[in-house]
Each structure stands twice: as structure tokens, then as C-alpha cells.
């Protein structure tokens, strides 16, 4: 079935965004977008008001009638209405969960991965071995008032007592939901199947209990899908039904409403699977920074709930330290003045930079927020803990064991950045450099940004599972993602190793489709840009004998790379990037790197 028109909305905490996708000459394209303030709070207390206001903007721009009697027209009739309408939501604080497991670093961590992957904010991880006394755990549950709790623990057929003990603590806490008082709190049990009768007996009178397959049926296996699916279902049935106006919105949509981060993660997971690549995605907001990744076909998401660009900006300063922020500021500034300027941004979170100096400071903070969020992500995105590995004599002194980070920067194919500071930077060169400075890619990595943060809407579109619509909706989502959502900035090429100062770390030969050839030698700590549109380019890369570009130290590579709006970025800087502490030397380095990309053009 060909879909002629698709309307999708994302109800955010402050803004509701709507997009119209149409089939034009056999291809799906984004045609119009609108936005309006979210209306989940007083005086409106009806999320559909904000949705209608955003859609009215699309109506005015497109000349197409989409609303009739304060309702979206579906399916389309003649030149009015749309074929399908879908939505995501993070309004009202999104989905807030608490998870529990017997061992914090094993079943507790697996439960956290399941909850984060479903798009929730994990408020706390409770475990039998977390050091808290029973009464402290009970008080914590009562204080947090989560939307939902995920309880796990024990392999199938293993010990029962510890997970039943956690259930008894839950029952004693008698948790009350955050939204609405006339229903019981949803609790999902995804632990040892032998304990199911005891769990049911302990909890069924106190909570709305659902039992799904064990998250860790055996130590070597993690089974997150049943828990994630159940979280989505309960989010719709319970949490969404309690929020003002969502019952009405649910009756309009042609697919279940998804939590915004869950939809973004789902899209990134699909792109990685479809193209068989490793991907990192980031959404940096005012209060939080979400990181998504797919490495070794395993999806992970983390939420840095205290690292953002407005409400949480002082947390970034506190966690990174003033010196780490200051090292990215390309002009002389008094430390006290820098602190005051950052404080002003927290007091007035919706303001945008009014001068070049303010832009410098905002982008310096963004680098640290992204760096710290990615550091947390790497620590969380690990192999399963508790798994026994077969070892040889050569591994005898290797202490890494299980639980190693899955994030391997040399294997990374694509980084996608989104969020105001990246998507709406005055110049694309600034977005590219912020991403490279923060994530420090190694080897050959494509860099892109989400043009207007439409990944949530495309994620829910790709998840429509109706028989006659599913495949076509997925095709539409992928086509719009590549043609309208992704802005290809280019490719970063960065060798890693220990070459001496001032030595040539990489020799590059590029052959363009036109036949044009470019050759360049990159020295250590040098940054250089070669302008190139988004096209296939043949690259011959020869690293220094002590440097690696992906095939081993000193081993050359011949491959195909792609340009973009910024081009090919040759990065000879150390990993991690080292910036001198001497103020004059620091400014010289920052200035030369910035000029290489024409990051902040000077007026003549």
C-alpha cells in the first residue's frame, strides 16, 4: 500500500513538533513542518491543543485541510486529511522508572539496559547488594514515585530467596504512581521463572503485576526484548492514560504512542541493522543528554540526566571542572567572569548567544557535556558481567574479564548529532568540530547531524506493525531519514598511535569521481580540511609506522569515503586530544584548529 501523506508529531516537554511526509513522484519526502508550545500543564491541561496548534501551522503552509471539528482527518479524503497519523511523547517528564535486580552489576544492570532501551529515565537501581537497609529502600521507593517498576533477578532455576525479598520490600513500600491516584502502579517481573508463584503471591494485591520472560535466563544470555515490549505496552495503557488529553490523542493515532527516546533508539537500531554499521547517536538538550549506540549488533542507551545546555549547565561546569571548560574557550577570559556567564545561562535557560564570545562559551560547555555523557555511556555499554570466559595461558594476567566496554571507536562508522547546540549551530563547521572534539573518533568515521530533530517521528513510523502498512512505513521512514533528516557533514580521518612530535602521521591520496586528485600529508596535532561534496571518493591512506588507521600500525588502507557540507577532515591530534595549559600556547592551538575548518570566519 502506497502512503500518499503521513502526519507525525512529537510532544516534547516544552514544544510539540509536527511534520508532514508526502509521496512525491514515487519517493517519500518531508514537505512541511510546524511547532507550538506543549499544552500538558495548566491552564490548558490537554496535550491535543498543542498538537492541533502545530498541525494548524502545517495546514497554513501547505494549503491542505488536515483538521476538522478539532480532530485530525484520517484516512485522507480527496485533498484533505492524511493517510496515517502517529506520535511520540516526552511531555510531563517522559517515562520515569525504577529498576531492581539481585546483583547490581548483573541483573540490575540488565534491567537498567531494558528500561533505558524502552525510552525511560531510570530514577534508581535497587539491588540486594547495594548496601542499603530494607527501610532505606522502602523510603526511597515511596519518595521517588516512579511511573513503573521493573523487577528482575536470578537465572532460571537458580536461587529464589533474594528476588522474593526484593518483592517483599516493594510490597511493604506500597508504591503510589506519580500520575493519577485511581490505579495501581505497574510492576513488571522479569526474573527467575521458578520464583513467579512467590512473586505473584507477594505483589498481586499491592500492584498491577505483569510477568514476562527472564532478562538473564542464563548468565551468558541477556533477553531484553520481552521487557522492553511490555514497558511500551504499559506506558500506553497506564502512564499515557493518566496524562491530560492523552486518552483523546491515543484515539487519533494509527499506531501506539512511543516515548520520544525509545523511538529515536529504535530508528538508530534499525539503521545499524539495515546498513550493517556501528552507529553512535546523541541528543543534547537543556536538561539531559541521551546517547545511543550500536556496536557488535548490541543496542545501548544512556541518559545523563544532569548534563544539559540550560537547566543543567552548572552541573556540567561542576562535573567537568572550570579548567576543562576553559581549555576550549578561544579567547582570554577571567575565571570568575566565565563562571558568572555560565550561571546567567542557568538563570535564563531559554536565551541564545547574543555575541560571538557567548557562542564560544556555549560551544565550549557543549564539548564537555558531550564528552562526559559519552564517557558515562562507554562505562555502561559493556559486555555481560558474571560471564565465565574461556582463557588461555596468554590471558592469565589479563584482568579485564567480562564487562568490557562494547564501544570501539576504531569500529565506529557513523556519528549522528542532534539537539539545539548541534542542529542549530550558526555554521555546520562548528557542529562537525564540536562532535569531533567531544567524541574523538578514530580511524574513518562519517559525521552527520539531524536537521530538525525528526528522528522520534521517523522512529515511531518505522515501528508501525500493521500488516498492510508496516513495510511501506519502514521504507518511508528510512527514505526520509537519508534524504531530509540526515545532514551529511563529511568524514573524519584520524590515525592513532605514538608518533613523535612534528612527524607526519598520515599520507592521504584522494581520487574524486571527476578524476580530480588531492594529496596531503598530516603532521601530529595538525587539523586540515579538504572540501568535498557528498559523493564517493577513493582514499589511499598510509599511516606512519607507529600509527594505525584501521588495519594495524603502519598498514595502508584503500577504501571509499564520502564528503559532505564540511568535507573531509584530516585529524592528526592525539587521542585523547591534548591542549596545552599555557594560555598563549593554548590559544595558538585553538586558533590554528579553528582556522583549518573555517569554524568562525573573520570579517575582512
C-alpha positions in Angstrom: 0.0 0.0 0.0 1.4 3.4 -1.0 1.1 6.1 1.6 0.4 9.4 0.0 0.6 11.5 3.2 1.9 10.9 6.7 1.4 13.2 9.7 3.7 12.7 12.7 4.1 14.7 15.9 6.5 14.7 18.9 5.0 16.1 22.1 8.1 17.3 23.9 8.3 18.8 27.4 8.2 22.4 26.1 7.5 22.2 22.3 5.2 20.0 20.2 6.7 19.4 16.7 4.7 18.2 13.7 6.0 17.1 10.3 4.1 16.2 7.1 5.7 13.5 4.8 4.3 13.1 1.3 4.9 10.7 -1.6 6.1 12.9 -4.4 6.9 11.2 -7.8 7.4 7.9 -6.1 9.7 9.0 -3.2 8.9 9.9 0.3 10.0 13.4 1.3 9.5 15.8 4.3 7.3 18.6 2.8 6.2 20.8 5.8 6.8 21.2 9.5 5.1 23.2 12.3 5.6 23.6 16.0 3.7 25.0 19.0 4.1 25.1 22.8 3.1 21.8 24.5 -0.1 22.1 26.5 0.0 19.4 29.1 0.1 21.8 32.0 -2.3 24.4 33.3 -4.2 26.4 32.0 -4.9 24.0 29.1 -4.1 20.6 30.6 -4.8 18.9 27.3 -1.9 17.8 25.1 -4.1 17.7 22.0 -4.4 21.5 22.0 -0.6 21.8 21.3 -0.8 19.1 18.7 -3.7 20.9 16.9 -1.8 24.2 17.0 1.3 22.6 15.5 -0.8 21.0 12.8 -2.6 24.2 12.0 0.8 25.7 11.1 1.3 22.8 8.6 -2.2 23.5 7.2 -1.4 27.2 6.7 1.9 26.4 5.0 0.7 23.5 2.8 -2.8 24.8 2.0 -4.1 21.2 2.8 -7.0 20.8 5.2 -5.9 18.3 7.9 -8.2 19.2 10.9 -12.0 19.0 11.0 -14.0 19.7 14.2 -10.8 19.8 16.3 -9.8 16.3 15.1 -7.2 15.1 12.6 -8.8 13.7 9.4 -7.7 10.1 8.8 -7.7 8.4 6.3 -7.4 11.1 3.7 -10.3 12.1 1.5 -9.6 13.7 -1.8 -7.1 16.6 -1.0 -7.9 16.7 2.7 -6.6 14.8 5.7 -3.7 12.3 5.9 -3.4 8.5 5.3 -1.9 7.9 8.8 -1.2 9.9 12.0 1.4 8.9 14.5 3.0 10.5 17.6 5.8 10.2 20.2 5.8 11.9 23.6 8.2 13.0 26.4 5.7 15.6 27.8 5.1 15.5 31.6 8.7 14.4 32.3 8.6 11.4 30.0 8.6 7.8 31.3 10.2 7.6 34.8 11.1 4.1 36.0 12.8 2.4 38.9 14.5 -1.0 38.3 15.6 -3.7 40.8 17.8 -6.7 40.5 19.5 -9.2 42.8 23.1 -8.3 41.9 23.5 -4.7 40.9 26.3 -5.2 38.3 24.5 -8.2 36.7 20.6 -8.5 36.7 20.3 -4.9 38.0 22.4 -3.6 35.0 20.5 -5.8 32.6 17.2 -4.4 33.9 18.5 -0.9 33.6 19.5 -1.6 29.9 16.0 -2.8 29.2 14.4 0.2 30.7 16.7 2.7 29.1 16.2 1.0 25.7 12.5 1.4 26.0 12.9 5.1 26.4 12.6 5.7 30.1 14.6 7.7 32.6 15.9 5.4 35.3 15.5 7.1 38.6 17.3 4.5 40.7 18.7 0.9 40.5 17.8 -1.1 43.6 19.7 -4.4 44.4 20.1 -6.9 47.2 23.8 -6.0 47.4 23.5 -2.2 47.0 24.4 -1.6 50.7 21.1 0.0 51.7 19.0 -1.4 54.6 15.4 -2.5 53.9 13.8 0.5 55.5 16.1 2.8 53.4 14.9 1.0 50.2 11.3 1.3 51.2 11.6 5.1 51.9 13.4 5.5 48.5 10.6 3.8 46.6 8.0 6.0 48.4 9.9 9.2 47.8 10.6 8.6 44.1 7.0 7.7 43.0 8.0 6.2 39.6 5.6 5.6 36.7 6.6 1.9 36.6 9.0 -0.6 38.3 10.9 -3.4 36.6 11.9 -6.3 38.9 14.5 -8.9 37.9 17.0 -11.3 39.4 18.3 -14.8 39.4 18.8 -17.2 36.4 16.1 -19.6 35.6 16.2 -22.4 38.1 18.5 -20.6 40.4 18.1 -19.0 43.9 14.6 -17.7 44.8 15.0 -16.1 48.2 16.8 -12.9 47.1 14.4 -11.8 44.4 11.4 -12.7 46.7 13.0 -10.5 49.3 13.1 -7.6 46.8 9.4 -8.2 46.1 8.6 -8.1 49.8 10.3 -4.7 50.1 8.2 -3.5 47.1 5.0 -4.7 48.8 6.0 -3.0 52.1 6.6 0.3 50.3 3.1 0.1 48.7 4.3 2.4 45.9 1.9 5.1 44.6 2.1 6.2 41.0 3.2 9.8 40.0 0.2 10.5 37.8 -3.3 9.6 38.8 -4.5 8.0 42.0 -7.2 5.6 40.8 -5.0 2.8 39.5 -2.3 0.5 40.8 1.3 1.0 39.9 2.5 -1.2 37.0 5.3 -3.6 38.0 7.0 -6.0 35.5 8.6 -9.1 36.8 11.4 -10.4 34.5 13.4 -12.7 36.8 13.9 -16.4 37.7 10.8 -18.2 36.4 10.8 -20.6 39.4 10.1 -17.6 41.6 7.0 -16.5 39.6 4.4 -18.0 42.0 6.0 -16.4 45.1 6.3 -13.1 43.3 2.7 -13.2 42.3 1.6 -14.1 45.8 3.7 -11.3 47.3 2.7 -8.5 44.9 -0.6 -9.2 43.3 -2.7 -7.3 45.9 -0.4 -4.3 46.0 0.5 -3.5 42.4 -0.6 -4.2 38.8 1.7 -7.1 38.2 2.8 -8.4 34.7 5.2 -11.4 34.3 7.5 -11.7 31.3 10.4 -13.9 30.3 13.6 -13.6 32.4 16.0 -10.8 31.4 19.0 -13.1 32.3 17.7 -16.7 31.8 21.4 -17.9 31.9 24.5 -15.9 32.8 25.7 -15.8 29.2 22.5 -14.5 27.7 20.6 -11.2 28.0 17.0 -11.3 26.8 15.7 -7.7 26.9 13.1 -7.7 24.2 10.1 -9.0 26.2 10.7 -6.5 29.0 11.1 -3.6 26.5 7.9 -4.5 24.7 5.9 -4.8 28.0 7.3 -1.4 29.1 6.0 0.1 25.8 2.6 -1.5 26.3 2.2 -0.4 29.9 3.4 3.1 29.0 0.4 3.3 26.7 -2.1 1.6 29.0 -1.3 3.3 32.3 1.1 6.2 32.1 -0.3 7.9 29.0 -3.9 7.4 30.1 -3.3 9.4 33.2 -1.7 12.4 31.5 -4.1 15.3 30.5 -5.5 14.7 27.0 -3.6 11.6 26.1 -6.6 9.4 26.0 -8.0 11.6 23.3 -4.6 11.7 21.4 -4.4 7.9 21.6 -7.8 7.6 19.9 -6.4 9.7 17.0 -3.2 7.8 16.3 -2.8 4.8 13.9 0.0 3.3 16.0 0.8 3.2 19.7 2.4 6.4 21.1 6.1 5.8 21.9 8.3 7.6 24.4 10.5 10.0 22.4 13.9 8.5 23.3 12.6 5.0 22.7 11.6 6.0 19.1 15.0 7.6 18.5 16.8 4.5 19.7 14.6 2.2 17.6 15.4 4.2 14.5 19.2 4.1 15.2 19.0 0.4 15.9 17.2 -0.1 12.6 19.7 2.0 10.6 22.6 0.0 12.1 21.0 -3.3 11.3 19.9 -2.3 7.8 23.3 -1.0 6.7 25.3 -3.4 8.9 27.3 -0.5 10.5 28.2 0.7 14.0 26.5 3.9 15.0 26.6 6.5 17.8 23.7 9.0 18.1 23.4 11.8 20.6 20.6 14.2 21.6 21.8 17.1 23.8 19.0 19.0 25.4 18.6 21.7 28.0 18.4 19.3 31.0 19.7 15.9 29.8 21.9 14.3 27.1 20.9 11.0 25.6 23.5 8.8 23.9 22.5 5.8 21.7 24.9 3.3 20.3 25.0 0.0 18.3 28.3 -2.0 18.5 28.6 -5.7 17.7 24.9 -5.6 16.9 24.1 -4.7 20.5 22.0 -1.6 21.2 22.6 0.6 24.3 21.2 3.9 25.5 22.2 6.1 28.4 20.7 9.2 29.9 23.0 11.8 31.5 20.1 13.4 33.5 22.3 16.1 34.9 24.2 17.2 31.8 22.5 19.7 29.6 22.8 23.1 28.0 20.4 25.3 30.0 18.8 23.9 33.2 21.7 21.6 33.9 24.5 23.8 32.6 26.0 24.4 36.1 26.1 20.6 36.6 28.3 20.4 33.5 30.6 23.0 35.0 30.7 21.2 38.4 31.4 17.8 36.9 33.9 18.8 34.2 35.7 21.4 36.3 36.3 25.0 35.2 39.7 24.2 33.7 38.2 21.6 31.3 35.6 24.1 30.0 38.2 26.9 29.8 40.6 24.9 27.7 38.1 25.1 24.8 37.4 28.9 25.1 39.4 30.6 22.3 40.0 33.9 23.9 41.4 35.3 27.2 38.7 35.4 29.9 38.8 35.8 33.7 37.8 32.6 35.5 35.2 34.4 37.6 33.7 36.0 34.6 33.4 32.6 32.9 31.6 31.2 36.0 29.2 34.2 36.1 28.3 33.8 32.4 27.6 30.2 32.8 25.4 31.0 35.9 23.5 33.5 33.8 22.6 30.8 31.3 21.1 28.7 34.1 19.1 31.6 35.4 17.8 32.4 31.9 17.7 28.9 30.3 15.8 29.9 27.1 18.3 32.6 25.9 20.5 32.1 22.9 24.0 33.6 22.5 23.9 37.3 21.5 27.6 37.7 20.8 30.5 35.7 19.3 32.1 35.4 22.8 28.8 33.9 24.2 28.8 31.4 21.3 32.4 30.4 22.1 31.5 29.7 25.7 28.3 27.8 24.9 30.1 25.6 22.4 32.9 25.0 24.9 30.4 23.8 27.5 28.7 21.6 24.9 32.0 19.9 24.2 32.4 19.0 27.9 28.7 17.9 28.3 29.1 15.6 25.3 32.5 14.3 26.4 31.2 13.5 29.9 28.0 11.9 28.6 29.9 9.7 26.2 32.3 8.7 29.0 29.3 7.5 31.1 27.9 5.7 28.0 31.1 3.8 27.4 31.2 2.7 31.1 27.6 1.4 30.8 27.7 -0.1 27.3 29.6 -3.3 28.3 29.5 -7.0 27.7 27.6 -9.1 30.2 29.1 -9.2 33.7 29.4 -12.5 35.5 30.1 -14.5 32.3 32.9 -17.0 32.6 35.3 -16.7 29.7 37.4 -19.5 28.3 41.0 -18.4 28.9 44.4 -19.5 27.5 47.8 -19.2 29.3 48.4 -15.8 27.5 45.2 -14.4 29.2 46.4 -15.4 32.7 47.4 -11.9 33.7 44.6 -10.1 31.8 42.4 -8.5 34.4 39.7 -7.2 32.0 37.5 -10.2 32.1 33.8 -9.7 31.3 32.1 -6.4 31.4 34.4 -4.7 28.9 33.0 -1.7 27.0 31.4 -2.6 23.7 32.3 0.9 22.4 35.3 0.6 20.0 36.0 3.9 18.3 38.0 2.3 15.5 35.0 0.2 14.5 32.6 3.2 14.5 31.1 4.1 11.1 28.7 7.0 11.8 28.1 9.6 14.5 24.7 11.4 14.3 24.4 14.6 16.4 21.1 16.3 17.4 19.8 18.9 19.8 19.8 22.6 19.5 23.5 23.3 20.1 24.4 20.8 17.3 21.5 21.0 14.9 21.1 24.8 15.0 24.8 25.9 15.3 25.3 29.0 13.1 27.8 27.1 10.9 27.9 23.3 10.1 31.7 23.5 10.6 31.0 24.3 14.2 28.7 21.3 14.6 31.3 19.0 13.0 34.2 20.3 15.2 32.1 20.0 18.4 31.3 16.4 17.6 34.9 15.5 16.7 36.4 17.3 19.8 33.9 15.6 22.1 33.7 12.0 20.7 37.3 11.9 19.4 36.6 9.4 16.6 39.4 7.1 15.5 40.1 5.7 12.0 37.5 6.6 9.4 34.1 7.9 10.7 31.2 9.7 9.0 29.8 12.7 10.8 26.2 13.9 10.4 23.5 16.0 12.2 19.7 15.7 12.4 18.4 18.7 10.5 15.4 19.5 12.7 15.3 16.6 15.2 12.7 14.5 13.3 14.2 11.2 14.4 11.5 10.5 17.0 8.7 10.8 14.4 10.7 8.6 12.0 11.3 6.0 14.7 7.6 5.5 15.5 6.8 5.5 11.8 9.3 2.7 11.3 7.6 0.7 14.1 4.1 0.5 12.6 3.4 -3.2 12.6 0.1 -3.3 10.7 0.3 -6.0 8.0 -0.7 -3.7 5.1 1.4 -0.7 6.3 4.4 -2.0 8.2 6.9 -2.5 5.3 5.9 0.7 3.4 6.1 2.7 6.6 9.6 1.4 7.3 10.6 2.3 3.8 9.2 5.8 4.1 11.0 6.3 7.5 14.4 5.2 6.0 14.0 7.2 2.8 13.1 10.5 4.7 15.9 9.8 7.2 18.5 9.7 4.5 17.1 12.4 2.2 15.7 15.0 4.7 16.7 14.2 8.2 20.4 13.5 8.0 22.7 16.4 7.0 25.9 14.7 6.0 28.8 16.9 7.3 31.6 14.7 5.9 34.2 12.1 7.1 36.8 12.4 9.8 40.0 10.5 9.3 42.1 10.2 12.4 45.1 7.9 12.9 46.0 6.8 16.4 49.4 5.9 17.9 52.6 7.3 19.3 54.4 9.1 16.6 56.9 11.8 17.6 56.1 15.5 17.7 56.1 17.2 14.3 56.3 13.9 12.4 54.0 13.1 9.5 51.3 10.8 11.0 49.3 10.2 7.7 49.7 10.4 4.0 46.4 10.8 2.1 45.6 10.4 -1.6 42.1 11.2 -2.7 40.6 10.5 -6.1 37.2 12.1 -6.9 34.6 10.8 -9.3 35.5 13.7 -11.7 39.1 12.3 -11.8 40.5 15.1 -9.7 43.2 14.0 -7.3 44.3 15.5 -4.0 47.3 14.6 -1.9 48.1 15.7 1.6 50.5 14.9 4.5 49.2 15.4 8.0 51.5 16.1 10.9 50.9 15.3 14.5 48.5 17.7 16.2 47.5 19.2 12.8 43.9 19.6 11.6 43.1 20.0 7.9 40.0 20.2 5.8 39.6 19.1 2.1 36.3 20.5 0.7 34.3 17.7 -0.9 30.6 17.3 -1.6 28.7 14.2 -0.5 30.0 11.7 -3.2 32.0 8.6 -3.3 35.8 9.3 -3.1 38.5 6.7 -3.4 41.0 7.2 -0.5 44.5 5.7 -0.2 45.7 6.2 3.4 49.2 5.4 4.5 49.9 5.9 8.3 53.3 6.4 10.0 54.8 3.1 11.2 53.8 3.9 14.7 50.2 5.0 13.7 47.1 2.9 12.9 44.2 4.0 10.6 42.3 0.7 11.0 44.4 -2.1 9.6 47.3 -2.1 12.1 50.4 0.1 12.8 51.9 1.3 9.5 49.4 -0.7 7.4 47.9 1.3 4.5 44.2 1.2 3.5 42.5 1.8 0.2 38.8 2.4 0.7 35.7 4.5 -0.3 34.8 7.6 1.8 32.2 10.3 1.5 32.4 14.1 1.6 29.6 16.4 2.9 28.8 20.0 3.7 32.1 20.4 5.7 34.1 17.9 3.7 37.0 15.5 4.5 38.5 16.4 7.9 42.1 15.1 8.5 42.7 15.0 12.2 46.3 14.4 13.4 45.6 15.3 17.0 46.4 12.9 19.9 43.7 10.7 21.4 42.6 12.0 23.9 43.1 15.5 22.4 45.8 17.3 24.4 45.5 21.0 24.8 48.5 22.9 26.4 47.8 24.5 29.8 49.9 27.6 28.9 47.3 30.3 27.9 49.3 31.6 24.9 50.1 28.2 23.6 46.5 27.0 24.1 45.1 30.0 22.2 47.6 29.3 19.3 46.5 25.7 19.1 42.7 26.5 19.3 43.2 29.3 16.7 45.0 27.1 14.2 42.4 24.2 14.5 39.5 26.6 14.2 41.0 28.3 11.1 41.7 24.9 9.5 37.9 24.3 9.4 36.9 27.9 8.9 34.9 27.5 12.1 34.4 31.2 13.0 35.2 33.2 9.8 36.8 36.5 10.4 35.4 39.7 8.9 37.9 41.3 6.4 
